[in-house]
Amino acid sequence: MDTFFLLYLGAGFVLLFGLWFYYDWRDGHIHDAQRSKVIYHCIKCSQIYTGPYQSEECDCPQCGFTNGRLRF
Ligand SMILES: [Zn+2]
């Protein structure tokens, strides 16, 4: 009876930690994806938008004007 209870408790902890690690890992990947995006600012309509990773220019989704990469 006691052994069964310990096994049950252990399985619960493993499941909890597994989920915790999974969400931590998944969130880390989401943040990486956002960080690698290139931010563009449209000089025609002032729209702020993001383009693909390491792209040098990207079309504005609002007016279609091609903007260069924003440099700080
Ligand atoms: Zn625009």
N, CA, C, O and the ligand as a Tripos MOL2 file, in Angstrom:
@<TRIPOS>MOLECULE
protein
  289   287    73     0     0
PROTEIN
NO_CHARGES

@<TRIPOS>ATOM
      1 N           0.8320   -1.2030    0.0000 N.3       1 MET1
      2 CA          0.0000    0.0000    0.0000 C.3       1 MET1
      3 C           0.8730    1.2630    0.0000 C.2       1 MET1
      4 O           0.6580    2.1800   -0.7920 O.2       1 MET1
      5 N           1.8710    1.2900    0.9130 N.am      2 ASP2
      6 CA          2.7690    2.4380    0.9970 C.3       2 ASP2
      7 C           3.5880    2.5990   -0.2780 C.2       2 ASP2
      8 O           3.7700    3.7140   -0.7680 O.2       2 ASP2
      9 N           4.0800    1.4840   -0.8160 N.am      3 THR3
     10 CA          4.8810    1.5080   -2.0400 C.3       3 THR3
     11 C           4.0680    2.0630   -3.2000 C.2       3 THR3
     12 O           4.5660    2.8510   -4.0040 O.2       3 THR3
     13 N           2.8210    1.6470   -3.2740 N.am      4 PHE4
     14 CA          1.9350    2.1240   -4.3270 C.3       4 PHE4
     15 C           1.7330    3.6400   -4.2250 C.2       4 PHE4
     16 O           1.7340    4.3520   -5.2290 O.2       4 PHE4
     17 N           1.5610    4.1100   -2.9900 N.am      5 PHE5
     18 CA          1.3480    5.5330   -2.7400 C.3       5 PHE5
     19 C           2.5720    6.3460   -3.1600 C.2       5 PHE5
     20 O           2.4420    7.4020   -3.7790 O.2       5 PHE5
     21 N           3.7750    5.8390   -2.8140 N.am      6 LEU6
     22 CA          5.0260    6.5170   -3.1810 C.3       6 LEU6
     23 C           5.2100    6.5620   -4.6920 C.2       6 LEU6
     24 O           5.6360    7.5720   -5.2520 O.2       6 LEU6
     25 N           4.8820    5.4520   -5.3370 N.am      7 LEU7
     26 CA          4.9780    5.3890   -6.8040 C.3       7 LEU7
     27 C           4.0150    6.3860   -7.4470 C.2       7 LEU7
     28 O           4.3530    7.0540   -8.4240 O.2       7 LEU7
     29 N           2.8210    6.4710   -6.8850 N.am      8 TYR8
     30 CA          1.8040    7.3820   -7.3710 C.3       8 TYR8
     31 C           2.2760    8.8290   -7.2220 C.2       8 TYR8
     32 O           2.1360    9.6480   -8.1310 O.2       8 TYR8
     33 N           2.8500    9.1200   -6.0260 N.am      9 LEU9
     34 CA          3.3730   10.4530   -5.7240 C.3       9 LEU9
     35 C           4.5260   10.8010   -6.6610 C.2       9 LEU9
     36 O           4.6030   11.9110   -7.1890 O.2       9 LEU9
     37 N           5.4300    9.8230   -6.8590 N.am     10 GLY10
     38 CA          6.5850   10.0140   -7.7360 C.3      10 GLY10
     39 C           6.1660   10.2880   -9.1660 C.2      10 GLY10
     40 O           6.7260   11.1570   -9.8330 O.2      10 GLY10
     41 N           5.1740    9.5370   -9.6320 N.am     11 ALA11
     42 CA          4.6660    9.7210  -10.9980 C.3      11 ALA11
     43 C           4.0610   11.1080  -11.1590 C.2      11 ALA11
     44 O           4.2090   11.7480  -12.2000 O.2      11 ALA11
     45 N           3.3790   11.5640  -10.1150 N.am     12 GLY12
     46 CA          2.7810   12.9020  -10.1280 C.3      12 GLY12
     47 C           3.8370   13.9760  -10.2450 C.2      12 GLY12
     48 O           3.6810   14.9190  -11.0210 O.2      12 GLY12
     49 N           4.9190   13.8480   -9.4790 N.am     13 PHE13
     50 CA          6.0130   14.8230   -9.5180 C.3      13 PHE13
     51 C           6.7080   14.8300  -10.8810 C.2      13 PHE13
     52 O           7.0310   15.8870  -11.4220 O.2      13 PHE13
     53 N           6.9280   13.6390  -11.4190 N.am     14 VAL14
     54 CA          7.5840   13.5170  -12.7310 C.3      14 VAL14
     55 C           6.7300   14.2150  -13.7980 C.2      14 VAL14
     56 O           7.2500   14.9350  -14.6500 O.2      14 VAL14
     57 N           5.4370   13.9950  -13.7380 N.am     15 LEU15
     58 CA          4.5170   14.6030  -14.6880 C.3      15 LEU15
     59 C           4.5330   16.1270  -14.5680 C.2      15 LEU15
     60 O           4.5510   16.8450  -15.5680 O.2      15 LEU15
     61 N           4.5260   16.6050  -13.3050 N.am     16 LEU16
     62 CA          4.5140   18.0490  -13.0310 C.3      16 LEU16
     63 C           5.7960   18.7080  -13.5370 C.2      16 LEU16
     64 O           5.7520   19.7460  -14.1970 O.2      16 LEU16
     65 N           6.9340   18.0940  -13.2220 N.am     17 PHE17
     66 CA          8.2240   18.6360  -13.6640 C.3      17 PHE17
     67 C           8.3730   18.5540  -15.1770 C.2      17 PHE17
     68 O           8.9410   19.4430  -15.8120 O.2      17 PHE17
     69 N           7.8550   17.4780  -15.7370 N.am     18 GLY18
     70 CA          7.9020   17.3140  -17.1890 C.3      18 GLY18
     71 C           7.1490   18.4280  -17.8930 C.2      18 GLY18
     72 O           7.6370   18.9970  -18.8700 O.2      18 GLY18
     73 N           5.9580   18.7380  -17.3920 N.am     19 LEU19
     74 CA          5.1570   19.8170  -17.9610 C.3      19 LEU19
     75 C           5.8530   21.1670  -17.7870 C.2      19 LEU19
     76 O           5.8710   21.9940  -18.6990 O.2      19 LEU19
     77 N           6.4270   21.3720  -16.5950 N.am     20 TRP20
     78 CA          7.1140   22.6190  -16.2790 C.3      20 TRP20
     79 C           8.2940   22.8430  -17.2320 C.2      20 TRP20
     80 O           8.4890   23.9410  -17.7510 O.2      20 TRP20
     81 N           9.0720   21.7840  -17.4480 N.am     21 PHE21
     82 CA         10.2210   21.8650  -18.3630 C.3      21 PHE21
     83 C           9.7570   22.1010  -19.7920 C.2      21 PHE21
     84 O          10.3690   22.8540  -20.5480 O.2      21 PHE21
     85 N           8.6470   21.4310  -20.1470 N.am     22 TYR22
     86 CA          8.1170   21.5500  -21.5050 C.3      22 TYR22
     87 C           7.6850   22.9930  -21.7870 C.2      22 TYR22
     88 O           8.0240   23.5550  -22.8280 O.2      22 TYR22
     89 N           6.9370   23.5870  -20.8510 N.am     23 TYR23
     90 CA          6.4730   24.9560  -21.0560 C.3      23 TYR23
     91 C           7.6250   25.9410  -21.0380 C.2      23 TYR23
     92 O           7.6340   26.8980  -21.8130 O.2      23 TYR23
     93 N           8.5960   25.7230  -20.1650 N.am     24 ASP24
     94 CA          9.7910   26.5690  -20.0800 C.3      24 ASP24
     95 C          10.5710   26.5340  -21.3990 C.2      24 ASP24
     96 O          11.0070   27.5690  -21.9020 O.2      24 ASP24
     97 N          10.7350   25.3380  -21.9430 N.am     25 TRP25
     98 CA         11.4460   25.1330  -23.2000 C.3      25 TRP25
     99 C          10.6860   25.7810  -24.3510 C.2      25 TRP25
    100 O          11.2840   26.4300  -25.2090 O.2      25 TRP25
    101 N           9.3470   25.6000  -24.3660 N.am     26 ARG26
    102 CA          8.5190   26.1430  -25.4320 C.3      26 ARG26
    103 C           8.5300   27.6790  -25.4050 C.2      26 ARG26
    104 O           8.6520   28.3170  -26.4510 O.2      26 ARG26
    105 N           8.4020   28.2710  -24.2090 N.am     27 ASP27
    106 CA          8.4390   29.7300  -24.0790 C.3      27 ASP27
    107 C           9.7660   30.2880  -24.5500 C.2      27 ASP27
    108 O           9.8080   31.3290  -25.2050 O.2      27 ASP27
    109 N          10.8630   29.5950  -24.2160 N.am     28 GLY28
    110 CA         12.1940   30.0280  -24.6390 C.3      28 GLY28
    111 C          12.2980   30.0920  -26.1410 C.2      28 GLY28
    112 O          12.9160   31.0050  -26.6890 O.2      28 GLY28
    113 N          11.6940   29.1250  -26.8140 N.am     29 HIS29
    114 CA         11.7340   29.1000  -28.2760 C.3      29 HIS29
    115 C          10.8960   30.2110  -28.8920 C.2      29 HIS29
    116 O          11.2570   30.7760  -29.9240 O.2      29 HIS29
    117 N           9.7740   30.5190  -28.2470 N.am     30 ILE30
    118 CA          8.9120   31.6020  -28.7280 C.3      30 ILE30
    119 C           9.6580   32.9380  -28.6180 C.2      30 ILE30
    120 O           9.6180   33.7630  -29.5310 O.2      30 ILE30
    121 N          10.3440   33.1350  -27.4740 N.am     31 HIS31
    122 CA         11.0990   34.3800  -27.2900 C.3      31 HIS31
    123 C          12.2430   34.4870  -28.3060 C.2      31 HIS31
    124 O          12.5210   35.5750  -28.8110 O.2      31 HIS31
    125 N          12.8880   33.3900  -28.5980 N.am     32 ASP32
    126 CA         13.9660   33.3750  -29.5970 C.3      32 ASP32
    127 C          13.4360   33.7810  -30.9690 C.2      32 ASP32
    128 O          14.0780   34.5400  -31.6960 O.2      32 ASP32
    129 N          12.2590   33.2650  -31.3120 N.am     33 ALA33
    130 CA         11.6580   33.5560  -32.6110 C.3      33 ALA33
    131 C          11.3290   35.0370  -32.7330 C.2      33 ALA33
    132 O          11.5080   35.6360  -33.7940 O.2      33 ALA33
    133 N          10.8450   35.6270  -31.6380 N.am     34 GLN34
    134 CA         10.5120   37.0460  -31.6520 C.3      34 GLN34
    135 C          11.7540   37.9130  -31.7180 C.2      34 GLN34
    136 O          11.7490   38.9470  -32.3860 O.2      34 GLN34
    137 N          12.8090   37.5150  -31.0420 N.am     35 ARG35
    138 CA         14.0360   38.2900  -30.9910 C.3      35 ARG35
    139 C          14.7470   38.3140  -32.3540 C.2      35 ARG35
    140 O          15.3730   39.3110  -32.7120 O.2      35 ARG35
    141 N          14.6440   37.2030  -33.1130 N.am     36 SER36
    142 CA         15.3430   37.1150  -34.3830 C.3      36 SER36
    143 C          14.6100   37.8350  -35.5160 C.2      36 SER36
    144 O          15.1450   37.9590  -36.6170 O.2      36 SER36
    145 N          13.3830   38.3130  -35.2500 N.am     37 LYS37
    146 CA         12.6260   39.0490  -36.2620 C.3      37 LYS37
    147 C          13.2390   40.4390  -36.4680 C.2      37 LYS37
    148 O          13.7960   41.0300  -35.5430 O.2      37 LYS37
    149 N          13.1260   40.9410  -37.6920 N.am     38 VAL38
    150 CA         13.6260   42.2760  -38.0070 C.3      38 VAL38
    151 C          12.4590   43.2570  -37.9470 C.2      38 VAL38
    152 O          11.3980   43.0230  -38.5240 O.2      38 VAL38
    153 N          12.6810   44.3640  -37.2330 N.am     39 ILE39
    154 CA         11.6310   45.3740  -37.1000 C.3      39 ILE39
    155 C          11.7810   46.4200  -38.2040 C.2      39 ILE39
    156 O          12.8750   46.9250  -38.4550 O.2      39 ILE39
    157 N          10.6630   46.7320  -38.8540 N.am     40 TYR40
    158 CA         10.6580   47.7450  -39.9060 C.3      40 TYR40
    159 C           9.7070   48.8770  -39.5320 C.2      40 TYR40
    160 O           8.7020   48.6790  -38.8500 O.2      40 TYR40
    161 N          10.0600   50.0680  -40.0030 N.am     41 HIS41
    162 CA          9.1890   51.2220  -39.8080 C.3      41 HIS41
    163 C           8.9240   51.8260  -41.1750 C.2      41 HIS41
    164 O           9.8590   52.2230  -41.8700 O.2      41 HIS41
    165 N           7.6620   51.9000  -41.5650 N.am     42 CYS42
    166 CA          7.3180   52.4330  -42.8780 C.3      42 CYS42
    167 C           7.4640   53.9580  -42.8930 C.2      42 CYS42
    168 O           6.8580   54.6560  -42.0800 O.2      42 CYS42
    169 N           8.2670   54.4570  -43.8170 N.am     43 ILE43
    170 CA          8.4710   55.9080  -43.8940 C.3      43 ILE43
    171 C           7.3180   56.5990  -44.6250 C.2      43 ILE43
    172 O           7.2300   57.8270  -44.6440 O.2      43 ILE43
    173 N           6.4460   55.8040  -45.2170 N.am     44 LYS44
    174 CA          5.3170   56.3540  -45.9690 C.3      44 LYS44
    175 C           4.0630   56.5070  -45.0980 C.2      44 LYS44
    176 O           3.3880   57.5360  -45.1420 O.2      44 LYS44
    177 N           3.7610   55.4710  -44.3060 N.am     45 CYS45
    178 CA          2.5330   55.5240  -43.4940 C.3      45 CYS45
    179 C           2.7810   55.3080  -41.9960 C.2      45 CYS45
    180 O           1.8350   55.1580  -41.2230 O.2      45 CYS45
    181 N           4.0540   55.2950  -41.5950 N.am     46 SER46
    182 CA          4.4480   55.1650  -40.1760 C.3      46 SER46
    183 C           4.0560   53.8390  -39.5160 C.2      46 SER46
    184 O           4.0390   53.7500  -38.2880 O.2      46 SER46
    185 N           3.7500   52.8380  -40.2840 N.am     47 GLN47
    186 CA          3.4020   51.5230  -39.7430 C.3      47 GLN47
    187 C           4.6560   50.8200  -39.2100 C.2      47 GLN47
    188 O           5.7030   50.8310  -39.8580 O.2      47 GLN47
    189 N           4.5420   50.2100  -38.0270 N.am     48 ILE48
    190 CA          5.6320   49.4000  -37.4780 C.3      48 ILE48
    191 C           5.2770   47.9330  -37.7270 C.2      48 ILE48
    192 O           4.1900   47.4850  -37.3600 O.2      48 ILE48
    193 N           6.1760   47.1990  -38.3380 N.am     49 TYR49
    194 CA          5.9110   45.7850  -38.6160 C.3      49 TYR49
    195 C           7.2070   44.9810  -38.5780 C.2      49 TYR49
    196 O           8.2980   45.5500  -38.5590 O.2      49 TYR49
    197 N           7.0810   43.6580  -38.5680 N.am     50 THR50
    198 CA          8.2580   42.7950  -38.4990 C.3      50 THR50
    199 C           8.4230   42.0120  -39.7920 C.2      50 THR50
    200 O           7.4430   41.6480  -40.4430 O.2      50 THR50
    201 N           9.6690   41.7580  -40.1520 N.am     51 GLY51
    202 CA          9.9880   40.9730  -41.3380 C.3      51 GLY51
    203 C          10.7510   39.7250  -40.9540 C.2      51 GLY51
    204 O          11.0700   39.5390  -39.7790 O.2      51 GLY51
    205 N          11.0530   38.8630  -41.9160 N.am     52 PRO52
    206 CA         11.7940   37.6270  -41.6360 C.3      52 PRO52
    207 C          13.1980   37.8860  -41.0920 C.2      52 PRO52
    208 O          13.7750   38.9580  -41.2720 O.2      52 PRO52
    209 N          13.7110   36.8800  -40.4350 N.am     53 TYR53
    210 CA         15.0400   36.9310  -39.8200 C.3      53 TYR53
    211 C          16.1370   37.2840  -40.8310 C.2      53 TYR53
    212 O          16.2400   36.6690  -41.8920 O.2      53 TYR53
    213 N          16.9430   38.2700  -40.4870 N.am     54 GLN54
    214 CA         18.0960   38.7240  -41.2720 C.3      54 GLN54
    215 C          17.7540   39.2830  -42.6620 C.2      54 GLN54
    216 O          18.6190   39.3330  -43.5360 O.2      54 GLN54
    217 N          16.5060   39.7010  -42.8690 N.am     55 SER55
    218 CA         16.1360   40.3170  -44.1400 C.3      55 SER55
    219 C          16.5950   41.7790  -44.1500 C.2      55 SER55
    220 O          16.6490   42.4170  -43.0990 O.2      55 SER55
    221 N          16.9170   42.2970  -45.3040 N.am     56 GLU56
    222 CA         17.4020   43.6760  -45.4260 C.3      56 GLU56
    223 C          16.2930   44.6630  -45.7670 C.2      56 GLU56
    224 O          16.3760   45.8390  -45.4160 O.2      56 GLU56
    225 N          15.2540   44.1860  -46.4530 N.am     57 GLU57
    226 CA         14.1080   45.0270  -46.7440 C.3      57 GLU57
    227 C          12.8380   44.1940  -46.8140 C.2      57 GLU57
    228 O          12.8700   43.0010  -47.1150 O.2      57 GLU57
    229 N          11.6850   44.8720  -46.5190 N.am     58 CYS58
    230 CA         10.4170   44.1500  -46.4620 C.3      58 CYS58
    231 C           9.2740   45.0930  -46.8410 C.2      58 CYS58
    232 O           9.2970   46.2740  -46.4950 O.2      58 CYS58
    233 N           8.2910   44.5720  -47.5430 N.am     59 ASP59
    234 CA          7.1510   45.3890  -47.9580 C.3      59 ASP59
    235 C           6.2270   45.6840  -46.7830 C.2      59 ASP59
    236 O           5.9750   44.8200  -45.9430 O.2      59 ASP59
    237 N           5.7310   46.9080  -46.7350 N.am     60 CYS60
    238 CA          4.7860   47.3070  -45.6910 C.3      60 CYS60
    239 C           3.4550   46.5880  -45.9030 C.2      60 CYS60
    240 O           2.9290   46.6010  -47.0160 O.2      60 CYS60
    241 N           2.8860   45.9480  -44.8440 N.am     61 PRO61
    242 CA          1.6130   45.2330  -45.0020 C.3      61 PRO61
    243 C           0.4330   46.1780  -45.2060 C.2      61 PRO61
    244 O          -0.6330   45.7530  -45.6520 O.2      61 PRO61
    245 N           0.6190   47.4610  -44.8830 N.am     62 GLN62
    246 CA         -0.4860   48.4240  -44.9830 C.3      62 GLN62
    247 C          -0.5460   49.1260  -46.3440 C.2      62 GLN62
    248 O          -1.6160   49.2290  -46.9440 O.2      62 GLN62
    249 N           0.6140   49.6110  -46.8330 N.am     63 CYS63
    250 CA          0.5910   50.3730  -48.0890 C.3      63 CYS63
    251 C           1.4490   49.7490  -49.1910 C.2      63 CYS63
    252 O           1.4240   50.2120  -50.3310 O.2      63 CYS63
    253 N           2.2040   48.7030  -48.8590 N.am     64 GLY64
    254 CA          2.9940   48.0090  -49.8750 C.3      64 GLY64
    255 C           4.3260   48.6360  -50.2130 C.2      64 GLY64
    256 O           5.0290   48.1480  -51.0990 O.2      64 GLY64
    257 N           4.6980   49.7230  -49.5180 N.am     65 PHE65
    258 CA          5.9600   50.3970  -49.7680 C.3      65 PHE65
    259 C           7.1130   49.5680  -49.2130 C.2      65 PHE65
    260 O           7.0380   49.0750  -48.0870 O.2      65 PHE65
    261 N           8.1760   49.4120  -49.9930 N.am     66 THR66
    262 CA          9.3260   48.6160  -49.5440 C.3      66 THR66
    263 C          10.2600   49.4810  -48.7070 C.2      66 THR66
    264 O          10.8190   50.4680  -49.1850 O.2      66 THR66
    265 N          10.4140   49.0840  -47.4360 N.am     67 ASN67
    266 CA         11.2680   49.8210  -46.5060 C.3      67 ASN67
    267 C          12.5560   49.0700  -46.2260 C.2      67 ASN67
    268 O          12.5920   47.8400  -46.2530 O.2      67 ASN67
    269 N          13.6120   49.8230  -45.9560 N.am     68 GLY68
    270 CA         14.8780   49.2270  -45.5690 C.3      68 GLY68
    271 C          14.8730   48.8800  -44.1020 C.2      68 GLY68
    272 O          13.9890   49.3100  -43.3610 O.2      68 GLY68
    273 N          15.8420   48.1140  -43.6760 N.am     69 ARG69
    274 CA         15.9570   47.6760  -42.2950 C.3      69 ARG69
    275 C          16.1560   48.8630  -41.3430 C.2      69 ARG69
    276 O          16.9180   49.7850  -41.6350 O.2      69 ARG69
    277 N          15.4700   48.8240  -40.2210 N.am     70 LEU70
    278 CA         15.5490   49.8810  -39.2180 C.3      70 LEU70
    279 C          16.8240   49.7110  -38.3860 C.2      70 LEU70
    280 O          17.0530   48.6560  -37.7960 O.2      70 LEU70
    281 N          17.6340   50.7430  -38.3470 N.am     71 ARG71
    282 CA         18.8860   50.6860  -37.5900 C.3      71 ARG71
    283 C          18.8470   51.6700  -36.4450 C.2      71 ARG71
    284 O          18.4400   52.8200  -36.6120 O.2      71 ARG71
    285 N          19.2740   51.2140  -35.2770 N.am     72 PHE72
    286 CA         19.2600   52.0730  -34.1020 C.3      72 PHE72
    287 C          20.6240   52.6970  -33.8490 C.2      72 PHE72
    288 O          20.7890   53.4530  -32.8910 O.2      72 PHE72
    289 ZN          3.4140   51.6820  -45.1770 Zn       73 ZN73
@<TRIPOS>BOND
     1     1     2 1
     2     2     3 1
     3     3     4 2
     4     3     5 am
     5     5     6 1
     6     6     7 1
     7     7     8 2
     8     7     9 am
     9     9    10 1
    10    10    11 1
    11    11    12 2
    12    11    13 am
    13    13    14 1
    14    14    15 1
    15    15    16 2
    16    15    17 am
    17    17    18 1
    18    18    19 1
    19    19    20 2
    20    19    21 am
    21    21    22 1
    22    22    23 1
    23    23    24 2
    24    23    25 am
    25    25    26 1
    26    26    27 1
    27    27    28 2
    28    27    29 am
    29    29    30 1
    30    30    31 1
    31    31    32 2
    32    31    33 am
    33    33    34 1
    34    34    35 1
    35    35    36 2
    36    35    37 am
    37    37    38 1
    38    38    39 1
    39    39    40 2
    40    39    41 am
    41    41    42 1
    42    42    43 1
    43    43    44 2
    44    43    45 am
    45    45    46 1
    46    46    47 1
    47    47    48 2
    48    47    49 am
    49    49    50 1
    50    50    51 1
    51    51    52 2
    52    51    53 am
    53    53    54 1
    54    54    55 1
    55    55    56 2
    56    55    57 am
    57    57    58 1
    58    58    59 1
    59    59    60 2
    60    59    61 am
    61    61    62 1
    62    62    63 1
    63    63    64 2
    64    63    65 am
    65    65    66 1
    66    66    67 1
    67    67    68 2
    68    67    69 am
    69    69    70 1
    70    70    71 1
    71    71    72 2
    72    71    73 am
    73    73    74 1
    74    74    75 1
    75    75    76 2
    76    75    77 am
    77    77    78 1
    78    78    79 1
    79    79    80 2
    80    79    81 am
    81    81    82 1
    82    82    83 1
    83    83    84 2
    84    83    85 am
    85    85    86 1
    86    86    87 1
    87    87    88 2
    88    87    89 am
    89    89    90 1
    90    90    91 1
    91    91    92 2
    92    91    93 am
    93    93    94 1
    94    94    95 1
    95    95    96 2
    96    95    97 am
    97    97    98 1
    98    98    99 1
    99    99   100 2
   100    99   101 am
   101   101   102 1
   102   102   103 1
   103   103   104 2
   104   103   105 am
   105   105   106 1
   106   106   107 1
   107   107   108 2
   108   107   109 am
   109   109   110 1
   110   110   111 1
   111   111   112 2
   112   111   113 am
   113   113   114 1
   114   114   115 1
   115   115   116 2
   116   115   117 am
   117   117   118 1
   118   118   119 1
   119   119   120 2
   120   119   121 am
   121   121   122 1
   122   122   123 1
   123   123   124 2
   124   123   125 am
   125   125   126 1
   126   126   127 1
   127   127   128 2
   128   127   129 am
   129   129   130 1
   130   130   131 1
   131   131   132 2
   132   131   133 am
   133   133   134 1
   134   134   135 1
   135   135   136 2
   136   135   137 am
   137   137   138 1
   138   138   139 1
   139   139   140 2
   140   139   141 am
   141   141   142 1
   142   142   143 1
   143   143   144 2
   144   143   145 am
   145   145   146 1
   146   146   147 1
   147   147   148 2
   148   147   149 am
   149   149   150 1
   150   150   151 1
   151   151   152 2
   152   151   153 am
   153   153   154 1
   154   154   155 1
   155   155   156 2
   156   155   157 am
   157   157   158 1
   158   158   159 1
   159   159   160 2
   160   159   161 am
   161   161   162 1
   162   162   163 1
   163   163   164 2
   164   163   165 am
   165   165   166 1
   166   166   167 1
   167   167   168 2
   168   167   169 am
   169   169   170 1
   170   170   171 1
   171   171   172 2
   172   171   173 am
   173   173   174 1
   174   174   175 1
   175   175   176 2
   176   175   177 am
   177   177   178 1
   178   178   179 1
   179   179   180 2
   180   179   181 am
   181   181   182 1
   182   182   183 1
   183   183   184 2
   184   183   185 am
   185   185   186 1
   186   186   187 1
   187   187   188 2
   188   187   189 am
   189   189   190 1
   190   190   191 1
   191   191   192 2
   192   191   193 am
   193   193   194 1
   194   194   195 1
   195   195   196 2
   196   195   197 am
   197   197   198 1
   198   198   199 1
   199   199   200 2
   200   199   201 am
   201   201   202 1
   202   202   203 1
   203   203   204 2
   204   203   205 am
   205   205   206 1
   206   206   207 1
   207   207   208 2
   208   207   209 am
   209   209   210 1
   210   210   211 1
   211   211   212 2
   212   211   213 am
   213   213   214 1
   214   214   215 1
   215   215   216 2
   216   215   217 am
   217   217   218 1
   218   218   219 1
   219   219   220 2
   220   219   221 am
   221   221   222 1
   222   222   223 1
   223   223   224 2
   224   223   225 am
   225   225   226 1
   226   226   227 1
   227   227   228 2
   228   227   229 am
   229   229   230 1
   230   230   231 1
   231   231   232 2
   232   231   233 am
   233   233   234 1
   234   234   235 1
   235   235   236 2
   236   235   237 am
   237   237   238 1
   238   238   239 1
   239   239   240 2
   240   239   241 am
   241   241   242 1
   242   242   243 1
   243   243   244 2
   244   243   245 am
   245   245   246 1
   246   246   247 1
   247   247   248 2
   248   247   249 am
   249   249   250 1
   250   250   251 1
   251   251   252 2
   252   251   253 am
   253   253   254 1
   254   254   255 1
   255   255   256 2
   256   255   257 am
   257   257   258 1
   258   258   259 1
   259   259   260 2
   260   259   261 am
   261   261   262 1
   262   262   263 1
   263   263   264 2
   264   263   265 am
   265   265   266 1
   266   266   267 1
   267   267   268 2
   268   267   269 am
   269   269   270 1
   270   270   271 1
   271   271   272 2
   272   271   273 am
   273   273   274 1
   274   274   275 1
   275   275   276 2
   276   275   277 am
   277   277   278 1
   278   278   279 1
   279   279   280 2
   280   279   281 am
   281   281   282 1
   282   282   283 1
   283   283   284 2
   284   283   285 am
   285   285   286 1
   286   286   287 1
   287   287   288 2
@<TRIPOS>SUBSTRUCTURE
     1 MET1         2 RESIDUE 1 A MET
     2 ASP2         6 RESIDUE 1 A ASP
     3 THR3        10 RESIDUE 1 A THR
     4 PHE4        14 RESIDUE 1 A PHE
     5 PHE5        18 RESIDUE 1 A PHE
     6 LEU6        22 RESIDUE 1 A LEU
     7 LEU7        26 RESIDUE 1 A LEU
     8 TYR8        30 RESIDUE 1 A TYR
     9 LEU9        34 RESIDUE 1 A LEU
    10 GLY10       38 RESIDUE 1 A GLY
    11 ALA11       42 RESIDUE 1 A ALA
    12 GLY12       46 RESIDUE 1 A GLY
    13 PHE13       50 RESIDUE 1 A PHE
    14 VAL14       54 RESIDUE 1 A VAL
    15 LEU15       58 RESIDUE 1 A LEU
    16 LEU16       62 RESIDUE 1 A LEU
    17 PHE17       66 RESIDUE 1 A PHE
    18 GLY18       70 RESIDUE 1 A GLY
    19 LEU19       74 RESIDUE 1 A LEU
    20 TRP20       78 RESIDUE 1 A TRP
    21 PHE21       82 RESIDUE 1 A PHE
    22 TYR22       86 RESIDUE 1 A TYR
    23 TYR23       90 RESIDUE 1 A TYR
    24 ASP24       94 RESIDUE 1 A ASP
    25 TRP25       98 RESIDUE 1 A TRP
    26 ARG26      102 RESIDUE 1 A ARG
    27 ASP27      106 RESIDUE 1 A ASP
    28 GLY28      110 RESIDUE 1 A GLY
    29 HIS29      114 RESIDUE 1 A HIS
    30 ILE30      118 RESIDUE 1 A ILE
    31 HIS31      122 RESIDUE 1 A HIS
    32 ASP32      126 RESIDUE 1 A ASP
    33 ALA33      130 RESIDUE 1 A ALA
    34 GLN34      134 RESIDUE 1 A GLN
    35 ARG35      138 RESIDUE 1 A ARG
    36 SER36      142 RESIDUE 1 A SER
    37 LYS37      146 RESIDUE 1 A LYS
    38 VAL38      150 RESIDUE 1 A VAL
    39 ILE39      154 RESIDUE 1 A ILE
    40 TYR40      158 RESIDUE 1 A TYR
    41 HIS41      162 RESIDUE 1 A HIS
    42 CYS42      166 RESIDUE 1 A CYS
    43 ILE43      170 RESIDUE 1 A ILE
    44 LYS44      174 RESIDUE 1 A LYS
    45 CYS45      178 RESIDUE 1 A CYS
    46 SER46      182 RESIDUE 1 A SER
    47 GLN47      186 RESIDUE 1 A GLN
    48 ILE48      190 RESIDUE 1 A ILE
    49 TYR49      194 RESIDUE 1 A TYR
    50 THR50      198 RESIDUE 1 A THR
    51 GLY51      202 RESIDUE 1 A GLY
    52 PRO52      206 RESIDUE 1 A PRO
    53 TYR53      210 RESIDUE 1 A TYR
    54 GLN54      214 RESIDUE 1 A GLN
    55 SER55      218 RESIDUE 1 A SER
    56 GLU56      222 RESIDUE 1 A GLU
    57 GLU57      226 RESIDUE 1 A GLU
    58 CYS58      230 RESIDUE 1 A CYS
    59 ASP59      234 RESIDUE 1 A ASP
    60 CYS60      238 RESIDUE 1 A CYS
    61 PRO61      242 RESIDUE 1 A PRO
    62 GLN62      246 RESIDUE 1 A GLN
    63 CYS63      250 RESIDUE 1 A CYS
    64 GLY64      254 RESIDUE 1 A GLY
    65 PHE65      258 RESIDUE 1 A PHE
    66 THR66      262 RESIDUE 1 A THR
    67 ASN67      266 RESIDUE 1 A ASN
    68 GLY68      270 RESIDUE 1 A GLY
    69 ARG69      274 RESIDUE 1 A ARG
    70 LEU70      278 RESIDUE 1 A LEU
    71 ARG71      282 RESIDUE 1 A ARG
    72 PHE72      286 RESIDUE 1 A PHE
    73 ZN73       289 GROUP 0 **** ****
